[in-house]
Amino acid sequence: MSNPLGDTIIALSTPQGEGAIAVIRLSGFNAITIVDAYFHGKSLVDVPSHTVHYGKIKDESGRILDECLISVFRAPRSYTRENVVEISCHGSPYIIQQILLLFIRHGVRQAEPGEFTLRAFLNGQLDLSQAEAVGDLIAADSSISHDLAMQQMRGGFADNIKVLRQELIDFAALIELELDFGEEDVEFADRDKLEKLVLKIKNVISSLIDSFALGNILKNGVPTVIAGRPNAGKSTLLNVLLNEDRAIVSEIPGTTRDTIEETLTINGIVYRLIDTAGIRQAQDQIEAIGIDKTKEKISKAQIVMYIYDVIETTPQQLWQDASTYLGNNDQIFNPDKIVFIANKMDLNPYTSPEDYYKEGMIDKNNLITLSAKNKMNISYLKDHLYQMVIDHPQALNQTIVTNTRHYQALRDTISSLDKVLDGLVTGVTGDFIAMDIRSALRALGAITGEIYTDDLLDSIFGRFCIGK
């Protein structure tokens, strides 16, 4: 927001470095005429919008910088709703630099991070939640995070918020009207209808808030720890899940001293796998540090795969491990986030899983038998990990909140609506009810951008790349 929006801006929109093609984007009232002055081909000022033209870019001395394709987008039918020109040139860093410097010498300004999308927002092309979704789409690393970003870009979430906000605005207007007639003791806003509306809005917003727990892990990945005693098969399991030799496998206890982190995608969901040091009485200081890191990772994990050797581990030992490392005074034991893996079943196929069951800790719902070495039951384990995240697959078809800023704004809205309901019960005057409604409207408006500050925009768009 530090630069005037009347400027024509320029930036490289493709990644830095050498490549076959690079795209340089300009946006602003003078974008077409400025590029036309140095483009030798068709007159760009005369061509229609959404057309592509071949020609040469020459500098002030007439030196050919490159042969290019020029795409022209006339306002308001462009990404920024301004005149936009995209120059597709050869991906030589030297050529890119020369073209950028040519136009900067002639009054074009280097774009700030996210400034193209900022202009799209300020010019009404996108609301603020859609603009944020552009960044999420660029960062998407799985099919589900991609789908969630696309859903938000299409405005589904914002449309829901706008409808709720408009209903509140209509009631707020009636209450404000009452205040204008304060001395005449009139009531334009039906309090019973207002209460029903607030309860309805609270119900919708509460569902959106509840969806954030799922949305956050779908967007950022599921922290998943592989834990267990030394030589239980943790590293072998990691390698099998990844289908590559990522971790060292050895019969020597304590081989893994530090955590190893990799990603695994199951049905579009990214699991951030963390292979940890074996849990036991540490033999030296370095191993002790590794075990402390394991405990820390377990406490922060969304899912813990606790693997044990069915030959070496008795039920009592497993229960003791679970009580000691997976639940203690600092962390309540939560069986819903833990899957116990009975490994090396190929060496002891007659092991009975029921022997390891313990009420409130281990049962058929969170114990899986397998052989990591022979890849036995690995597919079943993956299905189980997926179900631990997606209890009901149909939930993915509903609006899911993935943005922390939106989540906090929704919580602020709920807080204000609770004050409205309290005011209706206690019979406070209309000015206090109107104040609480306005507070809820501000929180909802912050999501879509009806209400914003320069600092908020700088925070959001400053995280974008320069060319977006």
C-alpha positions as CSV (number, residue, x, y, z in Angstrom):
1,M,0.0,0.0,0.0
2,S,3.1,2.3,0.1
3,N,3.0,2.9,-3.6
4,P,0.3,4.6,-5.6
5,L,-2.1,2.4,-7.5
6,G,-2.0,4.7,-10.5
7,D,1.5,3.5,-11.4
8,T,2.1,1.0,-14.2
9,I,3.9,-2.0,-12.6
10,I,6.1,-4.8,-14.0
11,A,7.4,-8.1,-12.7
12,L,8.6,-11.5,-13.8
13,S,5.7,-13.9,-13.3
14,T,7.5,-17.1,-14.0
15,P,10.2,-18.5,-11.7
16,Q,13.7,-17.0,-11.5
17,G,16.5,-18.7,-13.4
18,E,17.1,-20.0,-16.9
19,G,14.3,-21.6,-18.8
20,A,12.7,-22.1,-22.2
21,I,10.1,-19.4,-21.7
22,A,9.6,-16.5,-19.3
23,V,6.5,-14.3,-18.8
24,I,6.9,-10.7,-17.8
25,R,3.6,-9.0,-16.7
26,L,2.7,-5.3,-16.8
27,S,-0.4,-3.7,-15.3
28,G,-1.7,-0.2,-15.3
29,F,-3.5,2.4,-17.3
30,N,-0.5,3.0,-19.6
31,A,0.7,-0.6,-19.8
32,I,-0.4,-1.1,-23.5
33,T,1.0,2.2,-24.8
34,I,4.3,1.8,-23.0
35,V,4.9,-1.7,-24.4
36,D,3.7,-0.6,-27.8
37,A,6.5,2.0,-28.0
38,Y,9.2,-0.7,-28.0
39,F,7.3,-3.5,-29.7
40,H,7.8,-4.0,-33.4
41,G,4.9,-5.9,-34.9
42,K,1.2,-4.9,-34.8
43,S,0.2,-1.7,-33.2
44,L,-0.9,-2.9,-29.7
45,V,-3.0,0.2,-29.1
46,D,-5.3,-0.9,-31.9
47,V,-5.6,-4.7,-31.3
48,P,-8.6,-6.1,-29.4
49,S,-8.4,-7.5,-25.9
50,H,-7.4,-11.1,-25.2
51,T,-5.3,-11.4,-28.3
52,V,-1.7,-12.6,-28.8
53,H,0.8,-11.0,-31.2
54,Y,4.3,-11.9,-32.5
55,G,7.0,-9.3,-32.9
56,K,10.4,-8.0,-31.6
57,I,11.2,-5.9,-28.5
58,K,13.8,-3.3,-29.3
59,D,15.5,-0.9,-26.9
60,E,15.9,2.9,-27.3
61,S,18.9,2.4,-29.7
62,G,17.0,0.0,-31.9
63,R,18.9,-3.1,-30.6
64,I,16.7,-6.2,-30.7
65,L,16.3,-7.6,-27.2
66,D,14.2,-10.6,-28.2
67,E,11.5,-12.0,-30.4
68,C,8.4,-12.3,-28.2
69,L,4.7,-13.0,-28.1
70,I,2.6,-10.2,-26.5
71,S,-0.7,-10.9,-24.9
72,V,-3.0,-7.9,-24.5
73,F,-5.9,-7.7,-21.9
74,R,-7.9,-4.5,-21.8
75,A,-9.5,-3.2,-18.7
76,P,-11.8,-4.2,-17.1
77,R,-11.4,-7.7,-18.6
78,S,-8.2,-8.6,-17.0
79,Y,-6.9,-10.1,-13.8
80,T,-6.3,-6.7,-12.2
81,R,-9.2,-5.0,-14.0
82,E,-6.5,-2.7,-15.4
83,N,-4.8,-2.8,-18.8
84,V,-2.5,-5.8,-18.6
85,V,0.3,-6.9,-21.0
86,E,2.1,-10.2,-20.8
87,I,5.4,-10.6,-22.6
88,S,6.4,-14.2,-23.4
89,C,10.1,-14.1,-24.1
90,H,13.0,-16.6,-24.1
91,G,13.9,-17.6,-20.5
92,S,17.4,-16.2,-20.5
93,P,18.2,-14.3,-17.3
94,Y,20.0,-11.7,-19.4
95,I,17.0,-11.1,-21.7
96,I,14.6,-10.9,-18.8
97,Q,16.8,-8.4,-17.1
98,Q,17.2,-6.2,-20.2
99,I,13.4,-6.1,-20.9
100,L,12.6,-5.3,-17.2
101,L,15.2,-2.5,-17.2
102,L,14.0,-1.1,-20.5
103,F,10.5,-0.4,-19.2
104,I,11.7,0.6,-15.7
105,R,13.8,3.3,-17.5
106,H,10.6,4.6,-19.1
107,G,8.4,5.1,-16.0
108,V,7.3,1.6,-15.1
109,R,7.7,0.6,-11.5
110,Q,8.9,-2.8,-10.2
111,A,5.8,-4.5,-8.6
112,E,5.8,-5.2,-4.9
113,P,5.1,-8.8,-3.6
114,G,1.5,-9.7,-4.4
115,E,0.7,-6.3,-5.9
116,F,-1.1,-7.7,-9.0
117,T,-3.5,-9.6,-6.8
118,L,-3.7,-6.6,-4.4
119,R,-4.9,-4.5,-7.3
120,A,-7.4,-7.3,-8.3
121,F,-8.8,-7.0,-4.8
122,L,-8.9,-3.2,-4.6
123,N,-10.5,-3.0,-8.1
124,G,-13.3,-5.4,-7.1
125,Q,-12.1,-8.4,-9.2
126,L,-11.7,-10.6,-6.1
127,D,-12.8,-10.3,-2.5
128,L,-10.1,-10.7,0.2
129,S,-10.8,-14.4,0.9
130,Q,-10.5,-15.2,-2.8
131,A,-7.3,-13.2,-3.0
132,E,-5.8,-15.2,-0.1
133,A,-6.9,-18.4,-1.9
134,V,-4.7,-17.4,-4.9
135,G,-1.7,-17.8,-2.6
136,D,-3.0,-21.1,-1.2
137,L,-3.4,-22.3,-4.8
138,I,0.1,-21.5,-5.7
139,A,1.3,-23.3,-2.5
140,A,-0.9,-26.3,-2.9
141,D,1.1,-29.6,-2.8
142,S,-1.8,-32.1,-2.9
143,S,-5.0,-32.7,-4.7
144,I,-7.1,-31.9,-1.6
145,S,-5.2,-28.6,-0.8
146,H,-5.7,-27.7,-4.5
147,D,-9.4,-28.4,-4.4
148,L,-9.9,-26.4,-1.2
149,A,-8.1,-23.4,-2.7
150,M,-10.1,-23.7,-5.8
151,Q,-13.3,-23.9,-3.8
152,Q,-12.4,-20.7,-2.0
153,M,-11.3,-18.9,-5.2
154,R,-14.8,-19.6,-6.7
155,G,-16.2,-17.7,-3.7
156,G,-18.3,-20.4,-2.0
157,F,-17.0,-19.5,1.5
158,A,-17.2,-15.8,0.9
159,D,-20.7,-16.0,-0.6
160,N,-21.9,-17.7,2.6
161,I,-20.4,-15.0,4.7
162,K,-21.8,-12.2,2.6
163,V,-25.4,-13.6,2.9
164,L,-25.1,-13.9,6.7
165,R,-23.6,-10.4,6.9
166,Q,-26.4,-8.8,4.8
167,E,-29.1,-10.4,7.0
168,L,-27.4,-8.8,10.0
169,I,-27.1,-5.5,8.2
170,D,-30.8,-5.4,7.5
171,F,-31.6,-5.9,11.2
172,A,-29.0,-3.4,12.3
173,A,-30.5,-0.8,10.0
174,L,-33.9,-1.2,11.8
175,I,-32.3,-0.9,15.2
176,E,-30.4,2.2,14.1
177,L,-33.7,3.6,12.9
178,E,-35.2,3.0,16.3
179,L,-32.4,5.1,17.8
180,D,-33.4,8.0,15.6
181,F,-36.8,7.9,17.2
182,G,-35.5,7.3,20.7
183,E,-37.9,9.7,22.4
184,E,-41.0,8.2,20.8
185,D,-40.5,4.6,22.3
186,V,-41.0,2.8,18.9
187,E,-39.6,-0.6,17.9
188,F,-39.0,-1.4,14.3
189,A,-36.8,-4.5,14.8
190,D,-38.8,-7.6,16.0
191,R,-36.7,-8.9,18.9
192,D,-38.0,-12.5,18.5
193,K,-37.0,-12.5,14.8
194,L,-33.6,-11.0,15.7
195,E,-33.0,-13.8,18.2
196,K,-33.9,-16.5,15.7
197,L,-31.6,-14.9,13.1
198,V,-28.7,-14.7,15.5
199,L,-29.2,-18.3,16.5
200,K,-29.3,-19.4,12.8
201,I,-26.1,-17.4,12.0
202,K,-24.4,-18.8,15.1
203,N,-25.2,-22.3,14.0
204,V,-23.7,-21.8,10.5
205,I,-20.6,-20.1,11.9
206,S,-20.1,-22.8,14.5
207,S,-20.0,-25.4,11.8
208,L,-17.4,-23.3,9.9
209,I,-15.3,-23.0,13.1
210,D,-15.6,-26.8,13.7
211,S,-14.4,-27.4,10.1
212,F,-11.1,-25.6,10.8
213,A,-9.5,-28.5,12.6
214,L,-9.9,-30.6,9.4
215,G,-9.1,-27.7,7.0
216,N,-5.9,-26.8,8.8
217,I,-4.4,-30.3,8.4
218,L,-5.7,-30.7,4.9
219,K,-4.0,-27.5,3.9
220,N,-0.7,-27.9,5.9
221,G,-0.4,-31.7,6.1
222,V,-0.9,-34.1,8.9
223,P,2.1,-34.3,11.4
224,T,2.5,-38.1,11.8
225,V,5.1,-39.6,14.1
226,I,6.5,-43.1,13.9
227,A,7.6,-44.1,17.4
228,G,8.5,-47.2,19.2
229,R,11.4,-49.1,20.9
230,P,14.8,-49.5,19.1
231,N,14.6,-52.2,16.4
232,A,10.8,-52.3,16.4
233,G,10.9,-51.6,12.7
234,K,10.3,-47.8,12.5
235,S,12.8,-47.0,9.8
236,T,11.7,-50.1,7.8
237,L,8.1,-48.9,8.0
238,L,9.1,-45.4,6.8
239,N,11.0,-46.8,3.8
240,V,8.1,-49.1,2.9
241,L,5.5,-46.3,3.1
242,L,7.7,-44.1,1.0
243,N,8.7,-46.9,-1.3
244,E,12.3,-45.9,-1.1
245,D,15.3,-46.4,1.2
246,R,15.1,-43.1,3.1
247,A,16.2,-44.2,6.5
248,I,19.1,-46.5,7.6
249,V,17.9,-49.9,8.7
250,S,20.2,-51.8,11.0
251,E,19.9,-54.5,13.7
252,I,22.1,-52.3,15.9
253,P,19.8,-50.6,18.5
254,G,19.8,-46.8,18.5
255,T,20.8,-46.3,14.8
256,T,18.3,-43.4,14.5
257,R,19.6,-40.5,16.7
258,D,17.7,-37.6,15.1
259,T,14.3,-37.3,13.5
260,I,13.9,-37.9,9.8
261,E,11.0,-36.1,8.0
262,E,9.4,-37.0,4.7
263,T,5.9,-36.5,3.1
264,L,3.5,-39.2,2.0
265,T,0.3,-38.6,0.1
266,I,-2.7,-40.9,0.6
267,N,-5.8,-40.2,-1.4
268,G,-4.8,-36.5,-1.8
269,I,-3.9,-35.9,1.9
270,V,-0.3,-35.1,2.7
271,Y,1.1,-36.8,5.8
272,R,4.3,-35.3,7.2
273,L,6.0,-38.5,8.4
274,I,8.5,-38.2,11.2
275,D,10.8,-41.2,12.0
276,T,12.1,-40.8,15.5
277,A,14.8,-42.2,17.8
278,G,13.9,-45.5,19.5
279,I,12.5,-45.0,23.0
280,R,14.4,-46.6,25.8
281,Q,16.9,-45.8,28.6
282,A,19.4,-43.7,26.7
283,Q,22.9,-45.2,26.4
284,D,24.7,-41.8,25.9
285,Q,24.0,-38.1,25.8
286,I,23.4,-37.9,22.0
287,E,20.8,-40.7,22.2
288,A,19.2,-38.9,25.2
289,I,18.7,-35.8,23.0
290,G,17.2,-37.9,20.3
291,I,14.7,-39.5,22.7
292,D,13.8,-36.1,24.1
293,K,13.0,-34.9,20.5
294,T,10.9,-38.0,20.1
295,K,8.8,-37.1,23.1
296,E,8.4,-33.6,21.8
297,K,7.3,-34.7,18.4
298,I,4.8,-37.1,19.9
299,S,3.2,-34.4,21.9
300,K,2.7,-32.2,18.8
301,A,1.7,-34.9,16.4
302,Q,-1.8,-35.3,14.9
303,I,-1.2,-39.0,14.5
304,V,1.2,-41.3,16.2
305,M,2.1,-44.7,14.7
306,Y,3.5,-46.7,17.7
307,I,5.2,-49.7,16.3
308,Y,6.3,-52.7,18.4
309,D,8.0,-56.1,17.8
310,V,5.5,-58.9,18.5
311,I,8.4,-61.2,19.4
312,E,10.2,-59.0,21.9
313,T,7.3,-57.0,23.4
314,T,4.9,-58.4,25.9
315,P,1.4,-56.8,26.4
316,Q,2.5,-55.5,29.7
317,Q,5.5,-53.8,28.2
318,L,3.4,-52.2,25.5
319,W,0.9,-50.9,28.0
320,Q,3.7,-49.4,30.1
321,D,5.2,-47.8,27.0
322,A,1.9,-46.3,26.1
323,S,1.3,-44.9,29.6
324,T,4.8,-43.6,29.9
325,Y,5.4,-42.1,26.4
326,L,1.9,-41.5,24.9
327,G,0.1,-40.2,27.9
328,N,1.3,-38.6,31.1
329,N,0.6,-35.8,33.5
330,D,1.4,-33.2,30.8
331,Q,-0.6,-34.9,28.0
332,I,-3.8,-36.8,28.3
333,F,-3.7,-40.2,26.6
334,N,-5.8,-39.9,23.4
335,P,-6.3,-43.3,21.7
336,D,-8.1,-41.6,18.8
337,K,-4.8,-40.1,17.6
338,I,-2.7,-43.3,18.0
339,V,-2.5,-46.4,15.9
340,F,-0.6,-49.3,17.5
341,I,1.3,-51.4,14.9
342,A,2.1,-55.1,15.7
343,N,5.2,-55.6,13.5
344,K,7.1,-58.7,12.4
345,M,4.0,-60.8,12.2
346,D,5.8,-62.9,9.6
347,L,8.1,-64.2,12.3
348,N,5.3,-65.0,14.8
349,P,2.1,-65.4,12.8
350,Y,0.2,-67.0,15.8
351,T,0.4,-63.8,17.9
352,S,-3.1,-62.9,19.0
353,P,-3.9,-59.1,18.8
354,E,-6.5,-59.5,21.5
355,D,-3.7,-60.2,24.0
356,Y,-2.6,-56.6,23.6
357,Y,-6.0,-55.0,24.0
358,K,-6.5,-52.8,27.1
359,E,-9.7,-50.9,27.8
360,G,-9.4,-47.2,27.1
361,M,-6.0,-47.7,25.4
362,I,-5.8,-50.4,22.7
363,D,-8.6,-52.3,20.9
364,K,-9.5,-53.5,17.4
365,N,-10.1,-50.0,16.2
366,N,-6.5,-48.8,16.7
367,L,-4.3,-51.9,16.5
368,I,-3.0,-53.2,13.1
369,T,-0.9,-56.3,12.5
370,L,1.7,-56.2,9.7
371,S,5.1,-57.1,8.5
372,A,6.9,-54.0,7.4
373,K,9.8,-56.0,5.9
374,N,7.4,-58.1,3.8
375,K,5.0,-55.2,3.1
376,M,2.2,-57.2,4.6
377,N,-0.9,-55.1,5.4
378,I,0.7,-51.8,4.3
379,S,-2.3,-50.9,2.2
380,Y,-4.6,-51.5,5.1
381,L,-2.4,-49.2,7.3
382,K,-2.7,-46.5,4.6
383,D,-6.5,-46.8,4.5
384,H,-6.5,-46.6,8.3
385,L,-4.4,-43.4,8.3
386,Y,-6.8,-41.9,5.8
387,Q,-9.8,-42.7,7.9
388,M,-8.2,-41.2,11.0
389,V,-8.3,-37.9,9.2
390,I,-11.5,-38.2,7.2
391,D,-14.1,-39.8,9.4
392,H,-16.8,-38.9,6.8
393,P,-15.6,-38.4,3.2
394,Q,-18.7,-36.4,2.4
395,A,-17.4,-33.6,4.7
396,L,-14.9,-32.7,1.9
397,N,-17.9,-31.6,-0.2
398,Q,-18.9,-28.9,2.3
399,T,-17.3,-25.6,3.0
400,I,-14.1,-26.0,5.0
401,V,-12.2,-23.2,6.7
402,T,-8.4,-23.4,6.1
403,N,-7.2,-19.9,7.0
404,T,-6.2,-19.0,10.5
405,R,-7.3,-15.4,10.0
406,H,-10.7,-16.5,8.9
407,Y,-11.0,-18.8,11.9
408,Q,-10.2,-16.1,14.4
409,A,-12.6,-13.7,12.7
410,L,-15.4,-16.3,13.0
411,R,-14.6,-16.8,16.7
412,D,-14.8,-13.0,17.1
413,T,-18.2,-13.0,15.4
414,I,-19.5,-15.7,17.7
415,S,-18.4,-13.7,20.7
416,S,-20.3,-10.6,19.5
417,L,-23.4,-12.6,18.7
418,D,-23.4,-14.1,22.2
419,K,-23.4,-10.6,23.5
420,V,-26.4,-9.8,21.3
421,L,-28.3,-12.8,22.7
422,D,-27.4,-11.8,26.2
423,G,-28.7,-8.3,25.6
424,L,-32.0,-9.6,24.2
425,V,-32.5,-11.7,27.3
426,T,-31.6,-9.0,29.8
427,G,-33.5,-6.3,27.9
428,V,-30.7,-3.9,27.3
429,T,-31.4,-0.8,25.2
430,G,-31.2,-0.8,21.4
431,D,-27.9,1.1,21.3
432,F,-26.0,-1.6,23.1
433,I,-27.6,-4.3,20.8
434,A,-26.6,-2.2,17.8
435,M,-23.1,-1.9,19.0
436,D,-22.7,-5.7,19.4
437,I,-24.2,-6.3,16.0
438,R,-21.8,-3.8,14.5
439,S,-18.9,-5.7,16.1
440,A,-20.1,-8.9,14.5
441,L,-20.4,-7.2,11.2
442,R,-16.8,-5.9,11.4
443,A,-15.5,-9.4,12.1
444,L,-17.4,-10.9,9.2
445,G,-16.4,-8.0,6.9
446,A,-12.7,-8.6,7.7
447,I,-13.0,-12.0,6.1
448,T,-14.2,-10.8,2.7
449,G,-12.5,-7.4,2.8
450,E,-15.5,-5.1,3.2
451,I,-13.5,-3.9,6.1
452,Y,-9.7,-3.8,6.1
453,T,-6.6,-1.9,7.1
454,D,-3.4,-1.2,5.2
455,D,-1.5,-3.3,7.7
456,L,-3.8,-6.2,7.1
457,L,-3.3,-5.9,3.3
458,D,0.5,-5.6,3.7
459,S,0.5,-8.7,5.9
460,I,-1.6,-10.8,3.4
461,F,-0.1,-9.7,0.1
462,G,3.5,-9.4,1.4
463,R,3.6,-13.2,1.5
464,F,2.9,-13.5,-2.2
465,C,5.7,-13.7,-4.9
466,I,6.6,-10.6,-6.7
467,G,4.9,-11.5,-10.0
468,K,1.6,-12.4,-8.5
